[in-house]
């Protein structure tokens, strides 16, 4: 602000004073040029006066000052910002609720699919054909040998059915339960095929059978496939080797048979390693991968083409620490 006292001879000797119309006291300055701090928004009246020495103050001069309101503090802008923030919060909330609802629907759908696959797996494991063959073999054994040993096979068969029903209800089972189930299944099949079937079940010492868990109804269809593939019309011995091991923190299950390997495409006979049971296992592994967000892998190796040997190895890789 720069002022001038026109009725005085020397401006430098003049004393100036100013105040806003809502202030009680005056602010004096000996310089005609001074800075007034602006601490308000909107319109105010600035009052000015001057004098020389002890002479009376001059008449009050007024000056209207208009200080514009900052853009971000204007009422309409603040209302607009409030509406935008509110709308953003609503959109984010609705989006989160929608994603949560879709995820819940996806999880429910996967649970239904798993339940359906488990029912199919149970039906495949305990199919009427197997039950008939097992009971018929037990009956024949009891007639030709002794009832005491036959009762042992009946007990084994009942434990196997009970274990199958339990596996259909529980998403995970202990490795100890699974190995017992597979052993019972192989013993019943051995009763049927006699000396034509040999098997082994190996478990790495570092695996704790009472703490390691895995999804049920995965191993038995692989073993059944290996027996079907290994039992040949020529009457040779079918050898099935099953191994449970740990690799890179994963549980690895391998099932190997000594059958003829994959059938050449030129032969019309069906390839038992591409059965509905394997397709069902692959579908279930995909669902488990989506559910646990970890890979569940199934691979098949034909040793006839890989190393000139015989048979097929099915390798199943399951994440450790499932719960």
KEKE-3310 file (N, C-alpha, C; in steps of 0.2 Angstrom, whole numbers, plus 5000, padded with zeros to 4 digits):
npx = (5004:5003:5003:4999:5001:4993:4990:5001:5017:5029:5030:5037:5037:5025:5013:5005:4990:4981:4966:4955:4937:4931:4939:4946:4957:4970:4983:4999:5011:5027:5030:5025:5023:5018:5015:5000:4994:4984:4972:4959:4944:4934:4925:4930:4932:4944:4951:4959:4970:4980:4993:5003:5016:5010:4998:4980:4972:4969:4954:4945:4949:4942:4944:4938:4941:4943:4944:4947:4939:4948:4949:4947:4940:4928:4910:4902:4912:4917:4905:4904:4916:4913:4902:4909:4918:4910:4903:4913:4917:4905:4905:4917:4914:4903:4909:4918:4909:4903:4914:4917:4905:4905:4916:4913:4902:4909:4917:4907:4902:4913:4914:4902:4905:4916:4910:4902:4911:4917:4907:4906:4919:4918:4908:4915:4926:4920:4913:4899:4904:4917:4914:4907:4916:4926:4919:4915:4928:4932:4922:4925:4938:4935:4928:4937:4949:4951:4939:4943:4953:4947:4937:4946:4949:4936:4934:4944:4939:4927:4933:4939:4927:4922:4932:4931:4919:4921:4931:4925:4918:4927:4938:4952:4963:4973:4990:4993:4981:4977:4987:4985:4972:4975:4983:4974:4965:4974:4977:4965:4963:4974:4969:4960:4967:4978:4994:4997:4998:5008:5014:5021:5023:5030:5036:5044:5056:5056:5043:5030:5018:5007:5004:5005:4994:4982:4972:4958:4953:4961:4972:4968:4961:4971:4979:4971:4969:4983:4983:4974:4980:4992:4989:4989:4982:4990:4994:5005:5015:5009:5016:5015:5021:5021:5025:5028:5034:5044:5047:5055:5048:5035:5022:5025:5018:5020:5015:5019:5018:5021:5016:5011:5014:5009:4996:4999:4993:4989:4983:4967:4963:4957:4966:4970:4975:4970:4957:4940:4942:4955:4952:4943:4950:4960:4951:4947:4959:4962:4952:4955:4967:4963:4956:4965:4975:4987:4998:4992:4998:4998:5006:5011:5021:5028:5037:5042:5044:5052:5064:5066:5061:5048:5030:5021:5023:5014:5014:5010:5009:5007:5004:5012:5007:4993:4977)
npy = (4994:5011:5028:5045:5061:5074:5087:5091:5098:5091:5074:5065:5068:5065:5055:5040:5031:5016:5005:4992:4992:4985:4985:4990:4998:5008:5007:5013:5021:5027:5028:5032:5021:5005:4988:4979:4965:4953:4944:4938:4934:4938:4954:4969:4985:4997:5009:5025:5037:5053:5063:5077:5079:5085:5089:5088:5073:5069:5069:5054:5042:5030:5014:5001:4984:4969:4952:4938:4922:4907:4894:4881:4882:4887:4886:4879:4871:4863:4856:4849:4841:4834:4826:4819:4812:4804:4797:4790:4782:4774:4767:4760:4752:4745:4738:4730:4723:4716:4709:4701:4693:4687:4679:4671:4664:4657:4649:4641:4635:4627:4619:4612:4605:4598:4590:4583:4576:4568:4560:4553:4547:4539:4530:4525:4519:4509:4501:4491:4480:4477:4475:4463:4454:4454:4449:4437:4431:4430:4421:4410:4407:4404:4392:4384:4384:4389:4394:4403:4411:4416:4424:4434:4441:4445:4455:4464:4468:4475:4485:4492:4497:4505:4514:4520:4526:4535:4543:4549:4559:4567:4580:4579:4566:4556:4551:4538:4532:4532:4523:4511:4509:4507:4496:4486:4486:4481:4468:4462:4462:4454:4442:4439:4438:4430:4423:4430:4443:4455:4467:4482:4494:4508:4520:4535:4537:4550:4555:4558:4547:4550:4563:4569:4574:4571:4574:4563:4548:4548:4540:4527:4524:4526:4515:4505:4506:4503:4490:4484:4488:4480:4467:4455:4446:4435:4429:4433:4440:4453:4468:4480:4495:4506:4522:4533:4549:4564:4578:4593:4599:4595:4582:4567:4555:4540:4528:4513:4502:4486:4484:4483:4496:4512:4510:4508:4520:4514:4503:4495:4493:4499:4511:4509:4518:4530:4532:4535:4536:4542:4554:4560:4562:4571:4582:4584:4587:4600:4607:4607:4614:4627:4629:4628:4636:4632:4621:4606:4591:4580:4567:4556:4543:4533:4520:4512:4519:4529:4524:4512:4502:4493:4496:4508:4524:4533:4549:4558:4574:4583:4597:4600:4601:4604:4610)
npz = (5000:4996:5001:5000:5007:5002:5006:5014:5016:5016:5013:5019:5032:5037:5046:5045:5047:5049:5048:5048:5045:5055:5066:5082:5086:5079:5067:5066:5055:5049:5036:5020:5012:5014:5020:5021:5030:5023:5030:5028:5019:5005:5006:5013:5022:5021:5032:5032:5038:5041:5048:5053:5064:5079:5075:5071:5067:5050:5039:5038:5026:5015:5008:4998:4999:4990:4993:4984:4986:4988:4975:4979:4991:4988:4990:4981:4974:4985:4988:4976:4977:4989:4984:4974:4982:4990:4980:4975:4986:4987:4975:4976:4987:4983:4972:4979:4987:4977:4971:4982:4983:4971:4972:4983:4977:4968:4976:4982:4971:4967:4978:4977:4965:4968:4978:4970:4961:4971:4975:4962:4962:4973:4969:4958:4964:4973:4964:4958:4951:4955:4969:4968:4962:4972:4983:4978:4976:4989:4994:4986:4991:5004:5002:4996:5005:5021:5033:5043:5038:5027:5034:5038:5026:5024:5034:5031:5019:5023:5031:5021:5014:5024:5026:5013:5013:5024:5018:5008:5015:5022:5018:5018:5021:5032:5028:5033:5034:5020:5015:5022:5016:5003:5003:5009:4998:4988:4993:4992:4978:4975:4981:4972:4959:4963:4961:4950:4953:4960:4972:4979:4992:4996:5008:5011:5024:5030:5029:5039:5044:5052:5052:5039:5027:5014:4999:4998:4989:4977:4975:4974:4961:4952:4956:4953:4939:4935:4938:4930:4918:4919:4920:4909:4895:4892:4904:4911:4925:4935:4940:4953:4959:4972:4978:4991:4993:4997:4989:4986:4995:4992:4992:4984:4974:4966:4955:4947:4934:4926:4913:4896:4891:4883:4871:4854:4842:4830:4834:4838:4851:4867:4876:4892:4901:4898:4904:4911:4924:4926:4919:4927:4939:4934:4932:4945:4951:4945:4951:4964:4963:4960:4971:4982:4977:4973:4964:4958:4952:4938:4930:4916:4912:4899:4899:4889:4878:4883:4890:4884:4892:4901:4904:4913:4922:4934:4940:4954:4960:4975:4985:5000:5018:5017:5023)
capx = (5000:5007:4999:5002:4997:4993:4990:5007:5023:5034:5027:5041:5036:5018:5012:4999:4987:4976:4963:4949:4931:4929:4944:4945:4963:4973:4990:5002:5017:5030:5032:5019:5023:5018:5012:4995:4993:4977:4970:4952:4942:4928:4925:4931:4933:4951:4951:4966:4971:4987:4994:5010:5018:5005:4992:4975:4972:4965:4948:4946:4948:4940:4945:4935:4945:4939:4949:4943:4939:4951:4944:4945:4936:4921:4905:4900:4917:4917:4899:4906:4921:4910:4899:4913:4921:4904:4902:4919:4916:4900:4907:4922:4910:4899:4914:4921:4904:4902:4919:4916:4899:4907:4921:4909:4898:4914:4919:4902:4902:4919:4912:4897:4909:4920:4906:4899:4917:4919:4902:4908:4925:4916:4905:4920:4930:4916:4908:4897:4909:4923:4912:4905:4922:4929:4915:4916:4934:4932:4918:4929:4944:4933:4926:4943:4954:4948:4934:4946:4957:4941:4935:4951:4947:4929:4936:4948:4934:4923:4937:4939:4921:4921:4937:4929:4914:4924:4935:4920:4915:4932:4942:4958:4964:4980:4994:4993:4974:4977:4992:4981:4967:4978:4985:4968:4963:4978:4976:4958:4964:4978:4965:4957:4972:4983:5001:4998:4998:5013:5014:5025:5021:5036:5035:5050:5056:5055:5036:5026:5011:5001:5003:5004:4987:4981:4965:4956:4950:4965:4977:4965:4959:4978:4982:4966:4972:4989:4982:4970:4985:4997:4986:4988:4979:4995:4995:5011:5014:5008:5019:5013:5025:5018:5029:5026:5040:5044:5052:5055:5042:5029:5021:5025:5015:5021:5012:5022:5016:5025:5012:5014:5014:5003:4994:5000:4987:4986:4979:4961:4961:4957:4971:4967:4978:4965:4951:4936:4944:4960:4949:4940:4956:4962:4946:4947:4965:4961:4948:4959:4972:4959:4954:4971:4979:4993:4998:4992:5000:4998:5010:5011:5027:5028:5044:5044:5047:5057:5070:5066:5058:5041:5026:5019:5023:5009:5017:5006:5013:5003:5007:5012:5004:4986:4973)
capy = (5000:5017:5033:5052:5067:5080:5094:5093:5100:5085:5068:5060:5070:5063:5049:5037:5026:5012:5000:4989:4995:4981:4985:4996:5002:5010:5005:5019:5019:5033:5028:5032:5014:4999:4982:4977:4958:4951:4938:4937:4932:4942:4961:4973:4992:4999:5016:5028:5044:5055:5069:5079:5081:5085:5091:5084:5068:5071:5065:5047:5040:5023:5010:4994:4979:4963:4947:4932:4915:4902:4890:4875:4884:4889:4882:4874:4866:4859:4852:4844:4837:4829:4822:4814:4807:4800:4792:4785:4777:4770:4763:4755:4748:4740:4734:4725:4718:4712:4704:4696:4689:4682:4674:4666:4660:4653:4644:4637:4631:4622:4614:4607:4601:4593:4585:4578:4572:4563:4554:4549:4544:4534:4525:4522:4514:4504:4499:4484:4475:4476:4472:4456:4451:4453:4444:4430:4428:4428:4415:4404:4406:4401:4386:4380:4384:4389:4400:4408:4416:4420:4430:4440:4445:4449:4460:4468:4471:4479:4491:4496:4500:4510:4519:4524:4531:4541:4547:4553:4564:4571:4583:4577:4560:4555:4546:4532:4529:4530:4518:4505:4508:4504:4489:4482:4485:4476:4461:4459:4460:4448:4436:4437:4436:4425:4424:4434:4450:4457:4474:4485:4500:4511:4526:4538:4538:4557:4556:4556:4545:4552:4570:4571:4573:4572:4573:4556:4545:4550:4535:4520:4524:4525:4508:4500:4507:4500:4482:4483:4488:4476:4460:4453:4440:4429:4426:4435:4442:4460:4471:4487:4498:4512:4525:4540:4553:4571:4582:4600:4601:4592:4575:4564:4548:4537:4521:4510:4495:4483:4482:4484:4503:4514:4506:4512:4523:4510:4497:4497:4492:4505:4513:4509:4524:4536:4530:4540:4538:4547:4561:4563:4564:4577:4587:4586:4591:4606:4611:4608:4619:4633:4630:4630:4641:4629:4617:4599:4589:4572:4566:4549:4541:4527:4518:4508:4524:4534:4521:4505:4497:4491:4498:4516:4527:4539:4553:4563:4579:4586:4602:4598:4606:4605:4610)
capz = (5000:4995:5002:5000:5010:4997:5009:5018:5012:5015:5014:5023:5039:5039:5050:5042:5051:5045:5051:5045:5048:5061:5071:5086:5086:5073:5066:5063:5051:5047:5029:5015:5008:5019:5018:5025:5029:5022:5033:5027:5012:5004:5006:5019:5021:5024:5034:5032:5040:5042:5051:5054:5071:5084:5072:5072:5061:5044:5039:5036:5019:5015:5002:4998:4997:4989:4992:4981:4990:4984:4971:4983:4997:4986:4992:4975:4973:4991:4987:4971:4980:4993:4980:4971:4987:4992:4975:4975:4991:4986:4969:4979:4992:4979:4969:4984:4989:4971:4970:4987:4981:4965:4975:4987:4973:4964:4981:4983:4965:4967:4983:4974:4960:4972:4981:4964:4959:4976:4974:4957:4964:4977:4965:4954:4968:4975:4959:4959:4948:4960:4975:4966:4961:4979:4987:4975:4977:4996:4995:4983:4995:5010:5000:4995:5010:5027:5034:5047:5033:5023:5038:5038:5020:5025:5039:5026:5014:5027:5033:5015:5012:5029:5024:5007:5015:5027:5013:5004:5019:5024:5012:5018:5025:5034:5024:5036:5032:5013:5013:5024:5012:4996:5005:5009:4991:4984:4996:4990:4971:4975:4982:4965:4954:4965:4960:4945:4955:4965:4973:4985:4995:5000:5011:5013:5032:5032:5029:5045:5041:5056:5051:5032:5024:5006:4997:4998:4983:4972:4973:4972:4954:4949:4957:4949:4932:4934:4938:4923:4912:4920:4920:4902:4893:4892:4910:4915:4932:4935:4946:4954:4964:4974:4982:4993:4995:4998:4984:4986:5000:4990:4993:4977:4974:4960:4954:4941:4932:4921:4908:4889:4889:4879:4865:4848:4839:4825:4837:4839:4858:4870:4881:4899:4904:4896:4906:4914:4931:4925:4917:4933:4943:4932:4934:4952:4953:4943:4956:4970:4962:4960:4978:4987:4974:4973:4958:4959:4945:4936:4923:4914:4908:4895:4899:4883:4873:4886:4891:4882:4897:4900:4909:4914:4929:4935:4945:4956:4965:4979:4989:5007:5022:5016:5029)
cpx = (5005:5002:5003:4998:4998:4993:4996:5013:5028:5030:5031:5040:5029:5018:5005:4997:4982:4972:4957:4943:4929:4934:4944:4951:4966:4981:4994:5009:5020:5031:5025:5018:5023:5014:5006:4994:4986:4976:4962:4950:4935:4929:4926:4933:4939:4950:4958:4965:4978:4987:5001:5011:5012:4998:4987:4975:4967:4958:4949:4944:4946:4942:4942:4940:4941:4944:4945:4944:4943:4947:4942:4941:4929:4916:4903:4905:4918:4911:4901:4911:4918:4906:4903:4916:4916:4903:4907:4919:4911:4902:4912:4919:4906:4903:4916:4916:4903:4907:4919:4910:4901:4912:4918:4905:4903:4916:4914:4901:4907:4917:4907:4901:4913:4916:4903:4905:4918:4914:4904:4914:4923:4913:4910:4924:4926:4911:4905:4901:4914:4920:4910:4911:4926:4925:4915:4922:4935:4928:4922:4935:4941:4931:4932:4949:4951:4944:4938:4950:4952:4938:4939:4950:4941:4930:4939:4943:4929:4926:4938:4933:4920:4926:4934:4924:4916:4928:4931:4917:4921:4936:4949:4959:4972:4983:4993:4986:4974:4982:4988:4975:4969:4980:4980:4965:4967:4978:4970:4959:4969:4975:4962:4961:4977:4990:5002:4999:5004:5013:5019:5023:5027:5034:5042:5050:5054:5048:5033:5019:5005:5000:5002:4997:4987:4974:4963:4954:4954:4970:4974:4964:4966:4980:4977:4968:4978:4988:4978:4975:4990:4995:4985:4985:4984:4996:5001:5010:5014:5011:5017:5017:5022:5023:5027:5033:5039:5049:5050:5049:5035:5028:5020:5023:5017:5018:5015:5019:5021:5021:5015:5015:5008:5002:4996:4993:4984:4982:4972:4959:4962:4963:4969:4970:4974:4958:4947:4939:4950:4957:4946:4945:4959:4958:4947:4954:4965:4957:4951:4965:4969:4958:4959:4976:4986:4993:4997:4993:5000:5001:5010:5017:5027:5035:5046:5047:5052:5064:5071:5064:5051:5037:5025:5020:5018:5012:5012:5009:5007:5006:5007:5009:4997:4982:4966)
cpy = (5006:5023:5040:5057:5073:5087:5096:5094:5095:5079:5064:5062:5068:5056:5046:5032:5023:5007:4998:4992:4991:4981:4991:5001:5003:5008:5010:5017:5026:5033:5028:5025:5009:4994:4980:4969:4957:4944:4936:4936:4936:4950:4964:4981:4994:5007:5019:5035:5046:5061:5071:5082:5080:5087:5086:5079:5071:5067:5058:5045:5032:5020:5003:4989:4972:4957:4940:4926:4910:4897:4884:4876:4886:4884:4876:4869:4861:4854:4847:4839:4832:4824:4817:4809:4802:4795:4787:4780:4772:4765:4758:4750:4743:4736:4728:4720:4713:4707:4698:4691:4684:4677:4669:4661:4655:4647:4639:4632:4626:4617:4609:4603:4596:4588:4580:4574:4567:4558:4550:4545:4538:4528:4521:4517:4508:4502:4492:4478:4473:4472:4464:4452:4449:4448:4437:4427:4426:4422:4409:4402:4402:4393:4381:4380:4384:4395:4405:4413:4420:4425:4436:4444:4449:4455:4466:4472:4476:4485:4495:4500:4506:4516:4523:4528:4537:4546:4552:4559:4569:4574:4580:4571:4560:4550:4539:4528:4527:4524:4511:4504:4504:4497:4484:4480:4480:4469:4458:4457:4454:4442:4434:4435:4431:4427:4428:4442:4451:4464:4475:4492:4503:4518:4529:4539:4545:4559:4553:4554:4547:4559:4573:4569:4574:4571:4565:4554:4547:4544:4529:4519:4523:4518:4503:4500:4503:4492:4480:4483:4483:4468:4459:4447:4434:4426:4428:4439:4450:4463:4478:4489:4505:4515:4532:4543:4560:4574:4589:4603:4599:4585:4572:4557:4545:4530:4519:4503:4492:4480:4484:4491:4506:4510:4511:4514:4518:4504:4499:4497:4498:4505:4514:4515:4531:4534:4536:4541:4543:4554:4564:4565:4570:4583:4589:4589:4598:4610:4612:4613:4626:4634:4632:4635:4638:4623:4609:4595:4582:4571:4558:4548:4534:4525:4514:4513:4529:4530:4514:4500:4495:4495:4506:4518:4533:4542:4558:4568:4583:4591:4599:4603:4608:4605:4612)
cpz = (5000:4996:5001:5003:5006:5000:5014:5013:5011:5017:5019:5031:5041:5042:5047:5047:5047:5050:5047:5049:5054:5066:5075:5086:5079:5073:5063:5060:5049:5040:5025:5011:5014:5017:5023:5024:5028:5025:5033:5020:5011:5004:5013:5017:5025:5025:5034:5034:5041:5046:5051:5061:5075:5081:5072:5066:5056:5044:5036:5029:5019:5008:5003:4995:4996:4988:4990:4986:4985:4981:4975:4989:4995:4988:4987:4974:4979:4990:4982:4973:4984:4990:4977:4976:4989:4986:4974:4980:4990:4980:4972:4983:4988:4975:4973:4986:4983:4970:4976:4986:4976:4968:4979:4983:4969:4969:4982:4977:4965:4972:4980:4969:4963:4975:4975:4962:4965:4976:4968:4958:4968:4973:4960:4958:4971:4970:4960:4956:4952:4966:4973:4965:4968:4983:4984:4976:4985:4997:4992:4988:5001:5008:4999:5000:5017:5029:5039:5043:5029:5027:5039:5032:5021:5029:5035:5022:5017:5029:5027:5013:5017:5028:5018:5009:5019:5023:5009:5008:5021:5018:5012:5023:5027:5029:5026:5034:5025:5012:5016:5019:5005:4998:5005:5002:4987:4986:4993:4982:4971:4977:4976:4960:4956:4964:4954:4947:4961:4966:4979:4986:4999:5002:5013:5021:5034:5032:5036:5043:5046:5056:5044:5030:5017:5005:4996:4990:4977:4970:4971:4965:4950:4949:4953:4941:4931:4934:4932:4917:4913:4919:4912:4901:4893:4898:4914:4922:4931:4941:4946:4960:4965:4979:4984:4996:4995:4993:4984:4990:4998:4991:4986:4978:4967:4960:4947:4940:4927:4915:4901:4887:4886:4873:4859:4845:4834:4828:4839:4847:4862:4875:4888:4903:4903:4898:4909:4921:4931:4923:4923:4938:4941:4933:4941:4954:4951:4948:4962:4969:4962:4968:4983:4984:4974:4967:4961:4952:4944:4930:4922:4910:4905:4895:4893:4878:4876:4887:4889:4886:4896:4906:4909:4921:4929:4941:4947:4961:4968:4984:4996:5012:5021:5022:5026)
residu = (UNK:UNK:UNK:UNK:UNK:UNK:UNK:UNK:UNK:UNK:UNK:UNK:UNK:UNK:UNK:UNK:UNK:UNK:UNK:UNK:UNK:UNK:UNK:UNK:UNK:UNK:UNK:UNK:UNK:UNK:UNK:UNK:UNK:UNK:UNK:UNK:UNK:UNK:UNK:UNK:UNK:UNK:UNK:UNK:UNK:UNK:UNK:UNK:UNK:UNK:UNK:UNK:UNK:UNK:UNK:UNK:UNK:UNK:UNK:UNK:UNK:UNK:UNK:UNK:UNK:UNK:UNK:UNK:UNK:UNK:UNK:UNK:UNK:UNK:UNK:UNK:UNK:UNK:UNK:UNK:UNK:UNK:UNK:UNK:UNK:UNK:UNK:UNK:UNK:UNK:UNK:UNK:UNK:UNK:UNK:UNK:UNK:UNK:UNK:UNK:UNK:UNK:UNK:UNK:UNK:UNK:UNK:UNK:UNK:UNK:UNK:UNK:UNK:UNK:UNK:UNK:UNK:UNK:UNK:UNK:UNK:UNK:UNK:UNK:UNK:UNK:UNK:UNK:UNK:UNK:UNK:UNK:UNK:UNK:UNK:UNK:UNK:UNK:UNK:UNK:UNK:UNK:UNK:UNK:UNK:UNK:UNK:UNK:UNK:UNK:UNK:UNK:UNK:UNK:UNK:UNK:UNK:UNK:UNK:UNK:UNK:UNK:UNK:UNK:UNK:UNK:UNK:UNK:UNK:UNK:UNK:UNK:UNK:UNK:UNK:UNK:UNK:UNK:UNK:UNK:UNK:UNK:UNK:UNK:UNK:UNK:UNK:UNK:UNK:UNK:UNK:UNK:UNK:UNK:UNK:UNK:UNK:UNK:UNK:UNK:UNK:UNK:UNK:UNK:UNK:UNK:UNK:UNK:UNK:UNK:UNK:UNK:UNK:UNK:UNK:UNK:UNK:UNK:UNK:UNK:UNK:UNK:UNK:UNK:UNK:UNK:UNK:UNK:UNK:UNK:UNK:UNK:UNK:UNK:UNK:UNK:UNK:UNK:UNK:UNK:UNK:UNK:UNK:UNK:UNK:UNK:UNK:UNK:UNK:UNK:UNK:UNK:UNK:UNK:UNK:UNK:UNK:UNK:UNK:UNK:UNK:UNK:UNK:UNK:UNK:UNK:UNK:UNK:UNK:UNK:UNK:UNK:UNK:UNK:UNK:UNK:UNK:UNK:UNK:UNK:UNK:UNK:UNK:UNK:UNK:UNK:UNK:UNK:UNK:UNK:UNK:UNK:UNK:UNK:UNK:UNK:UNK:UNK:UNK:UNK:UNK:UNK:UNK:UNK:UNK:UNK:UNK:UNK:UNK:UNK:UNK:UNK:UNK:UNK:UNK:UNK:UNK:UNK:UNK:UNK:UNK:UNK:UNK)
# end
